[in-house]
Amino acid sequence: MGRPLRRAETVDGNFHTGAIGPSAGTGQQITMQAFVEGGSANVTTEIVQKGTKKFRVTTSDGTQTCQLVAVASGSLAAGQCSLVATDSDGNTAYVTKLTSNYATLENIDSTQFATGDRALWLDDTASAVANVSVLLVTA
């Protein structure tokens, strides 16, 4: 799996920021759309990485390990999650694999990245650099 995404968590009473974890915590944690069994596609409130393409997600419908797929949130099936990246022009691509620094993309309408390209990912409080990085939605 390589280096996992850093998890936002409280250790010994001190909060440590990270890329994933409870979205209510301090800092910018990634959020995605996920379809938990028995529910529907909703925004995640907590993410725990299980692999570069698998995440244990919590939504308003419950908690489940979901597979990261390149489909629109309205087309998700139970056990699937989706994450969209935005390039510096405001165009988008699905994330098909996520590591601590890079996202592998499947093009939706991006003119900077083709399907299969890797881009440095940044949280959406930063600015993407043309042909280098993409932004991921954070809370």
N, C-alpha and C positions, 0 to 999 in steps of 0.2 A: 504494500500500500504506500510505501514511502513515508514521508513525514506527515503525521495527521494534522488536521486543522486545530489550532489552539482553542481550547474550550474556556469560555468565561465561567468562572466559578468562585465560590467563597472558600478559602482555605485558612484555617486558624483565625477566623473572624475577619480576614482581609479579602476584599474582592479583587480578583485578577481578571483583567479584560482578555477577551479572545474573539475569534471570528465566529464561533458557534456557541450555543448555550441558550439560556433563557433570554428571550427578547426584552424582558422587563428589566434586565440587569444594566449596569452602567456600561457605556461603550456602544459599539456598533456590531451587533450580531446579525449574521445573514438570516434572511427569511425566505421561504419558498412556498409554493403551493403544493399541498399534499392531499391525497385521497386516502383517508383511514377507513378500513373495513367498517361497514355499517353506517357510514356518513356520506359526505360529499367532499369535493375539492375545497379546501380552506387554507388560509394563511397559517403557517406554523408559528407556534409560540415558543417552541424549544426544539433544538436539533442536536443530536449526538451522532458523530461520524462513526460508521461501522466499516467503511471501505471508501474507495474513491467514487463509487457509484451507489453506495447504500448508506442510508441515514435512518436512525431512529428518530421519528418526528412526533411532536405533540401538536394537535390542533384542538379546536373546540369539540371535535368528535371523539377524541381519545388519543392513544399512543400506539404506534406500529412502526416496524422497520419497513422502509419503502425504497424502491429502486428509482434512481434518477433517470428520467426518460426525456426525450426531445419531442414533447407534445404540448399543445395549448392546455391551460388549466381546465377548460371546459371539456377536454377529451381524455382527462386522466381516468384510469381505472383503479379499483381498490389495490392498494399496495404500491402505488406509483407516486412520485413527486417530480416537480418541474421547477427549473430555475432559469430565469432569463437574464442575459447580460446585455448591457448597453454600451455601444462604442462612442467615440468622441463626437460623432455626427448625430447622435441620438437614435441610430439604427440598432436593431436587436439581433441576438442569436441565442439559441438554447444552449445551456451548459450540459454536456454529456458526461463530463468527468471533472472532479474538483480536487485539487491538491492544495497544499499550504500556500502556494504562490501562483499557480496557474490554473486556468480553466480551459478545457477542450471544448470547442464550440461546434454547433450545427447551425448554419446560417439560416436566418429568417429573412431579413432584409438589409443586413450589413453589407456595405461596399468595401469595408476594410478587412474582413475576415471571411475565409471560405470554410466550408464544412471540413472538420478535422484539424483546423488550425488551433494552436495553443496561444493564449494571451495571458499576460499578467493581469490578475484581478485586483481591484481596489474596492473599498466600500464606497457607497454612493455619496459620501461627504467630500470625496476627493474629485479630481478632474481626470478623465481618461485622456491618454496620449494617443494620437492617431497611429494606427497600425502597430501599436505596442500593448495597450491595456484596455480593459473593459471595466465597467462598474457593475456591482451586484447590489441588489436591494438589501438594505439593512434596517434594523429597528433600534 
